[in-house]
Amino acid sequence: MPKIKDAHIRIFQIAHGGGRGCRAAETTMRDFDRFDRFSANIGEMMERLGIECEEEVDGYFGRTLGSVIRSCQICRSAEVCSNWLARAPVAVSRAPAFCPYAERLDGLALDQAVLPPRRHTVH
């Protein structure tokens, strides 16, 4: 459960332009709890598509990712999406056809697949 909560915090940060350097402590718990109800679908969808919310990824795709996340919060297909996610495989190659943001999600997944390899700094 903590891993899911951490992912939702990261999604919240990106959606609100907080990308790099934003701390979850800067947001009120009430705002996060309200957001958390809406972020479950997009968080699960991104995980199934292989879209990550790490700071390195945010540097490449922060605005697009934030836009998709904010759009999902007001999506009229939330119930259909929840039902689909309950039955869908753990990994999918494309967002479902009913999703109004499928093209953008598919684009993010494809773009992340060709990210340069991570560079680790030895300290």
C-alpha positions as CSV (number, residue, x, y, z in Angstrom):
1,M,0.0,0.0,0.0
2,P,2.8,2.6,0.7
3,K,4.1,2.1,-2.8
4,I,0.7,3.0,-4.3
5,K,0.4,6.0,-2.0
6,D,3.9,7.2,-3.0
7,A,2.9,6.9,-6.7
8,H,-0.2,8.9,-6.0
9,I,1.8,11.6,-4.3
10,R,4.1,11.8,-7.3
11,I,1.2,12.0,-9.7
12,F,-0.3,14.8,-7.6
13,Q,3.0,16.7,-7.7
14,I,3.3,16.4,-11.5
15,A,-0.4,17.3,-12.1
16,H,0.1,20.5,-10.1
17,G,3.3,21.6,-11.7
18,G,5.4,20.5,-8.8
19,G,7.7,18.1,-10.7
20,R,11.2,18.6,-9.5
21,G,11.6,19.8,-6.0
22,C,8.0,19.7,-5.0
23,R,7.3,18.0,-1.7
24,A,4.1,16.3,-0.8
25,A,4.2,18.1,2.6
26,E,3.5,21.3,0.7
27,T,0.0,20.2,-0.1
28,T,-2.7,19.9,2.4
29,M,-4.0,16.5,3.3
30,R,-7.5,17.5,2.3
31,D,-6.3,18.4,-1.2
32,F,-4.4,15.2,-1.5
33,D,-7.3,13.0,-0.3
34,R,-9.6,14.6,-2.8
35,F,-7.1,14.1,-5.5
36,D,-6.3,10.5,-4.4
37,R,-9.9,9.5,-5.3
38,F,-9.4,10.7,-8.9
39,S,-5.8,9.6,-9.3
40,A,-6.4,5.9,-8.8
41,N,-7.4,5.2,-12.4
42,I,-4.7,7.3,-14.0
43,G,-2.1,5.8,-11.7
44,E,-3.1,2.2,-12.6
45,M,-3.4,3.0,-16.3
46,M,0.0,4.5,-16.4
47,E,1.5,1.5,-14.6
48,R,-0.2,-0.9,-17.0
49,L,1.2,1.1,-20.0
50,G,4.7,1.3,-18.4
51,I,4.6,5.1,-17.9
52,E,6.8,6.1,-15.0
53,C,6.5,9.2,-12.7
54,E,10.1,9.5,-11.7
55,E,11.9,12.9,-11.7
56,E,14.0,11.9,-14.6
57,V,10.9,11.1,-16.6
58,D,9.2,14.3,-15.5
59,G,12.2,16.3,-16.9
60,Y,11.4,14.9,-20.4
61,F,7.6,14.7,-20.2
62,G,6.4,16.8,-17.2
63,R,4.0,19.1,-19.0
64,T,2.4,16.4,-21.2
65,L,2.2,14.0,-18.3
66,G,0.7,16.7,-16.0
67,S,-1.9,17.6,-18.7
68,V,-3.0,14.0,-19.1
69,I,-3.2,13.5,-15.3
70,R,-5.3,16.7,-14.8
71,S,-7.6,15.7,-17.8
72,C,-8.2,12.3,-16.2
73,Q,-9.4,13.9,-13.0
74,I,-12.4,15.4,-14.9
75,C,-13.0,12.4,-17.3
76,R,-16.5,11.3,-17.8
77,S,-15.4,7.7,-18.3
78,A,-14.1,7.2,-14.8
79,E,-16.5,4.4,-13.9
80,V,-15.9,2.6,-17.2
81,C,-12.2,3.0,-16.7
82,S,-12.4,1.6,-13.1
83,N,-14.3,-1.4,-14.4
84,W,-11.9,-2.0,-17.3
85,L,-8.9,-1.7,-14.9
86,A,-10.4,-4.3,-12.6
87,R,-10.4,-6.9,-15.5
88,A,-7.5,-5.8,-17.6
89,P,-4.1,-7.5,-17.7
90,V,-1.2,-6.2,-15.6
91,A,0.5,-4.8,-18.7
92,V,-1.1,-3.5,-21.9
93,S,0.4,-2.2,-25.1
94,R,-2.3,0.5,-25.7
95,A,-4.8,2.5,-23.7
96,P,-8.4,1.3,-24.1
97,A,-10.4,2.8,-27.0
98,F,-13.0,4.4,-24.6
99,C,-10.3,6.6,-23.1
100,P,-10.5,10.1,-24.5
101,Y,-6.8,10.5,-23.7
102,A,-5.7,7.2,-25.2
103,E,-3.6,8.8,-28.0
104,R,-1.7,10.9,-25.5
105,L,-1.2,8.0,-23.1
106,D,0.0,5.8,-25.9
107,G,2.4,8.5,-27.1
108,L,3.9,8.9,-23.6
109,A,4.3,5.2,-23.3
110,L,6.1,5.0,-26.7
111,D,8.3,8.0,-25.9
112,Q,9.4,6.6,-22.6
113,A,10.3,3.3,-24.3
114,V,13.0,5.2,-26.2
115,L,14.3,7.3,-23.3
116,P,18.1,7.3,-23.0
117,P,19.5,4.8,-20.5
118,R,19.8,6.0,-16.9
119,R,23.1,7.3,-15.8
120,H,24.1,6.6,-12.2
121,T,26.6,8.8,-10.5
122,V,29.0,7.1,-8.1
123,H,29.6,9.2,-5.0
